[in-house]
C-alpha cells in the first residue's frame, strides 16, 4: 500500500501529492445544486481549507528541476523501425572537442519487433501471479510498448513491472494510507496560522458538495489521489469565485499506477500521439490504468541513456531523467574544483521550468574551471542547458571536464552515480532516499528476471 513521498528535487515538476514507493474513476453525480450566496467569512474559510489541502500535498515533483522532455514523435508508418534495445547500452565514443554545436547523435540500428503473440507470451511469463485484472494489465503494458516502439525485451518488461509493483502494488488507483488524517492536520495548522475561528471553518465545511455530501464528509472519505483530484476540481468549479481564484492550482501533480507527473504526461502528448481515444483531459487519463501505464513506460524507457545497469533508470524515474548521469558529472566537477556539491543531478536552478537567472552551485564551480576548460561563461551555460538531454554528453563542456577529471585521477571517473537525495513527506518517519527507491525497485526487477525463460 503506497505511502506519500516527496523531496525538494524530483522529476515531477512542481509541488505534488504523490504516493511513496512501497513494498507492495471516481465519479461524482452532477446535480442542479448551486451554492447559496456565501458570506465573505465563509468564502475565506473554504479557500483557506483548499489552501490547506494544497499545502499538505507532497511531491512527486520539485520546483528546481525542469520538466522532462518527451522525445520527438515517430512517423505514423507502422513499419518504422523501433529504437535500439534499452538494455545496457555502450557509452558513446567521445568526439573531438569543439566550440560549435554538439555533434549529431548516432542513429539507432533497426531491430525486429515481435508479433503480438510473441509479446503476449513473453509478458505472461513475467507478470506476477495473483494480481487482479492480470489480462488487462498485460494489454495496457503491451499497448504502451507498441505505441512507443519500445523493444519487448525481458529487461524492459521487468523494469516496467518492478515500477508498477513498487508504486502501486498493481492497483490502478492506489490508496494513500491516512490521507484524510494528513489533510485534516494541515487544515488545522492553516486555520491556526490565519486565526480563523474554528466554528467558521466547521460551518463552511458543512456546505453540500455536488454529489450531495458535505465537504467535511468528502475529506473524511478521501482514500486516493484520484478522489482528491476530483474533489479539488469540483471545489474550483462549484465554490464562489473558485475558478477565478483556484483554477490552475490543483495540488495533485502525480498519479496512477506508476505515479507519473501530470505535467510530463501533458508534454508527452504534445510530442507523440496518445494511443487511446479520450473525451476527458490528460490529467484524468493519468489516473486510469491504461493512461498511467502508458505515461509511466514513456517516462521510464522512452529516452536514450548509456547506463550500464537498469538501476540508474530507476533512480532517474524518481529523481528526473539523466539525474544519475548528472550526479556523476557533479562528482567530477567537485573533485576538480574543490567545491562541495550536493550530488542531486541538478546542474542548473530552475524557475517555472526554465533556467533561473541565479547560478547554481554546480554552475559556479564549473565557472571556476573555465580557464582550464577553455570555455567562456556563455559557452558553459549553453552546454548546461542541455542537461536534460542525451546531447549533453556530446558537448565540449562534458567531454573536456571528464578529460581533465580522468587525467587528474587514478583512472576513468564514473559516468553514472545514484543521486544523493533525501525524500521528505509528512508520511515518512524514517530516512528514505532516491538510492533506497532505486535499489528497492532493482530488487523487484531482478526477481522478475528470474522468471524469464529464454527462448530456445
N, C-alpha and C positions, 0 to 999 in steps of 0.2 A: 504494500500500500504506500503510495508516494507521500512524502512529506514536502516541505517547501524549501527551496534552495535559492540563494542569490548571492551576488557579490557585486562589488563596485564595477568590475570589468568583466564583461561576458560577451558572447557572440550575439546576444539578442539585444538590439539597440533600444535603449531607454528603460526606465524602471518598470518592472513587470511582476506579475503574480505567477510564479512558476513552481510546480511541484518538484520536490527534491528527488533526485535519483535514488532509488531504493533497492533493497534486496528483492525484492519481488519484481438528444436534441430536445435539451429540454425545451418544450414549447409552452407558451402561456396563452390561454384563450383570450382573444380580443373581445372587449365589450364596448358598449357605448358610454361607459363611465367616463366622466371628466371631473377633475378635481374642482371643488368649490373654490371661490376666490380666497386666496391664502393671505394671512396676516404677514407683515414683514418678519415678525419673530419666527413664525412657522417656516417661512421660506429660508431664513438664515439657518435655522436648526437643521432642516433637511439637507441643505447644501453642505453644512459642516459635517453632517453624517456621511454624505457622499465623499467628502474630502477625506474623512477618516478611513472609509473603505479603500480609497486610493492610497492613503498613506500606509496602510498595513500591507498593501501589495508589495510583494517581494519580487526579485527579478530573476528572470531567465535572461536578463539583458543588462546593459550598462550604458551610461551616458558617454564614457570616454572612448568607446570603440565604434568605428564606423560600421554601418550595416553591411553584412557580407554581400558581395556582388554575385549575382547569378550569372551563369555562363550564357553566351550568346545562343540564340535559337538555332537548332539544326534544320536542314532542309526538310520539308514535309515528305519528301520521297522516302517511302518505306524501305527502299533498297540501299539507303545511305549507310555507310559503314559506321559501326559503333566506335566509341573511343577505345583506346588500348586498355587492357585489363588493369584494374585498380589495385591489384596485389602489389607486393613490394617492388616499387619502381626503382630503376637505376638512376643515380644522380646525373644531372645534365652536365656534359663536359663544359669546362669553362671556355669562354671566348676571350680574345684579346681585349684588354680594357680600352674603351673609347669614351669620349665625352658626348657622343651623339645619343640617339635614341637606343633603347635596349634592342638586342638582336631579336629577330622573329623567333617564336617558339617552334621547336621541331614538331612536325605533323605526326599524329599517332598512326601506327600501322593498322591496316584493316584486320579485323578478327572475325571469325564466323560467329553468327548469333544463333543460339539453339532454337529448335522448334518449340512451340507452346507445350507439347507433350514432354519433351526433354526437360524443359524448365520446371514444369509442374512436378515431375518425378524427383528432380534434384531437390526442390524445396520441401517436398513431402517428407524426405528422409531427414531433414534438418529441423523442421518446426517441432517444438516441444509437444509431447503428447498431453492430452488432458486440457488444453486451452479451449475456451468457449469459441464457437464460430470459427473453428480451425480452417474450414474451406474458404470462408470469406476473407480471413487474414491472408491466406495464400493468394487469392485472386487480387487483393489490393496491393500486395507486395510485388507480384509479377507485373501488374499493370504499371506500377511506378517504374520498375526496371525497364520494361519495354518502351515506355514513353520517353524515358531519359536516355535510352540506349546504353544502360549500364550492363556490362558483361555479367551473365548469370554464372558466376563462379561461386564455389563454396565459401571462399573468403568474404565476398561481398554480401552473400545471403546471410552468413553467420554474423557479420558486423551489424546488419540491419536487425536481425533477431535479437542480438545482445542489447542494442539500444532500446528496443521496444520493451524487452523484459525489465531492463533497469528503470526506465522512466515510468512505465505504467503497468507492468506485470500482465501485458496483453489485455488491458481494459481500454476500450475506445474513449471513454470519458472517465478517467481515473479519479477516485475520491481523494480529497485532501483531508487527512485526519485533523479534527479540531478546527476546521475552517471558521465556523460560526464563532467559536470562542476567541479566535485571533481577531476577528472583525470587531467583536464587542469590546475587547480590551483596548483596541486602538480608538474606537468611538469614545470610550470613557476618557482616555488620555486627551483626545482632542476637545471634548466637552470641558474638561478642567482647564485646558490651556486657554480656551477662548471665554471662560467664565460664563458658559451658557447654563442657565438653571436646569436642573435635571428634569423637572416637571415639564418644561417647554419641549425638551428633546423627546421625552416619552410621548407627549401628545402628538408631536409631528410624526413619530414612527407608528402611531396607531391609525394613520390615514390608510385607506384601502388602496391597493395597487390594482392594475388592470386585471389580474387573474382572480380578484376577489379577496385575497389575503392581505393582511396589513403588511407594511414594510418590515415591521418587527418580526412577524411570523416568517416572512421570506428570508430574513437574515438568519433566524434561528434554524431554518431548514437547509441552509447552504451546505452542500457537500462537495461540489465540484467547481472547477474554474468555468465550465460551460454555464452552470447555473448563475455564477457570479457575473459572468459576462452578460447574460440575458437580463439580469436584474439591473445592472448598470445602464444598459441600453434603454430599458423601459423608464428608468428614472430620468434619463436625458430627454426622452420624448414626451413623458407624461407630466412631469413636475413643472410648475410655473417657471417660465424662462429657462427650463432645463437645457434645451438645445443651445440657446444663446450662451449660457454660462458654462456648460459642461461638455458640449459637443466637441469631439476630437480628443477628449481627455480620459477615455476609457483606460483604467489602470491594468486591465488584463492584457498582457503583451505576449504571452506564450500559451500554448495549449495543445491538446490532442495526445494521442498515444506515444508520440516521440518528443513532446514538449518543444514544438517549433515556434520560433518567433513569428508573430503576425506580420511584422514589417518585412522580414525575409520572404515570407510567402507572397506578399503583395509585390515585391520586387521581382520574384521569380516569374510570376505570370506576365510581367511586362517584357520578359525576355524569352519565355517559352510558352507555347500554347498549353493551357490546362487541359488534361485529358478527359475531364468529365463535364457533362452538361450541367449547368448550375443556374439557379434562379435567385440565389441569395449572394451575400458578399463573400469575398475570400476569407475574411475574418471568420465567418460562420463555417466555411469549409475546413479551416484548421481544426475545428473542434469535432469533426467527423473522423471516423476510422480511415476512410479512403483518402481524404484530404490530408489528414495528419501524417499518414504513411508516405504519401507522395512527396510532401514537402520535407519530411524527415529524411527520406532517401536522397533527395536533392542536396540537402544541407550536408549530409554525411559523405556522399560518394561522388557527386557531380562536379568535381573540380580536380585538376591535376595536382599531384604532390609527389615529391621524390622521397617520401618517407620509407624507412627500412622495415617498419612494423605498422600494423593497423592501430596499435596502441596510440600513436600520435594523432591519428584521425579522431579517435575517441576524445582525446584532450581538446582538439580543435572544435569538436561538436559542442563541448561545454564552454570553451573559452573564446571561440571565434576562429574562422578559417585562417590557417597559417600561423596560429599562435605558437605552435611547437617549433616551427622553423624560426620565427621571430625571437622567441625566448633564447634559442641557441645563439642567434645573431647578437642579442643584448649581452649575453655572456662573453662573447668575443670582444665586444665594444668595452665592457667593463674591465676586462683583462688588459687591453691595450691602453686605455685612458686613465685607469686608476680610479674612475668614478664608481661609487657603489650604486648599482641599479637594481630596481625591482624587476626580476625576470618574469614579467607577466605577459609578454608577447605584444604589448602596445608600444609601438615605436613613436607615435605622434599623439598629441592630445586632440580630442575631437569635440566639436560643439554642433549639435543638430546634424550630425552625420558628415560634417566637413571638417578638415583640419583647422584647429584653432590658431589664433594669432600667437598665443603664448607657446614658446618652445617647450617640449617635453624634456625630462631629464636625459633620456636617451639621445635626443637631438642635440642637446648642449654638449654631451660627452663626445659625440661624433664631431661636432664643430671644433672641439679642442684638438682633433686629429687632422684637420683639413689640410695642413701643410704636408703631412706625411702621405695623405691620400691624394694630394694634388687636385683637390676639388674645392670649388667655392661654396659658400653657404647656399646660394641659389641652386647649385647642382646637387648638393646634399638633399635639400628639401624636395627637389624634383624627383629624386630616386626614392626617398622615403614615402612619397605619396603613392608609390606602387606596393606598399607593404601588405595590402590585402589581396595581392595577385601573385600568380606564379612568375610573372615577368620581373618581379623584384630580384630574382636570382640572376637575371641577365644584366643587371645594372652595373655601371662602373663602381658605385659605392659598395655593393655587396661583394663583388669579386676582389676589389682592391683591399677592402678591410680584411677579408679572410686570407688574402695573400700575406698581409702583414702579420695577422694573428698566427697563421701556420708557421711562418718563419721565426716568430718570437718564442714559440713553444717547443716542446719536445716532439711534436708531431702534428698531424692534422686535427684541427679543432672540430668538435661535433657540429653537425648541421641540423640537429634536431634535439630538443630538450623539453621535457614536460614543464609547462608553465607553473610558476610558484604563486598560486592564487588561493587565498582563503575564501571559502563560501560562507556567506553570512545571511541569517534569516532569524525571525522570531521563533521558528520551529526547531532550530539547531541548537542543541545543548552541549555538543562536543565539537572539537575542531575537525572540520572537513575541508578538503581542498580539491582543486581540479585534478591533481595527481591521484587522489583517492578515487574520484569518479572514473578516471581513465583506467586505472588498474582494476577496479571492480567490474567495469564493462569488459575489459580484456579477459578477465577470468571467465565470464559468461561466454565470450567469443571462443575461447579455447575449448570450453566444454562442448560447445556446438560443433566445432570442427571434429571432435572425437566421434560424432555421429555420422560424419561424412564417409561414405564408402566409394572410393574412386572407381570410375568405370573401367572395366577390363576389356 
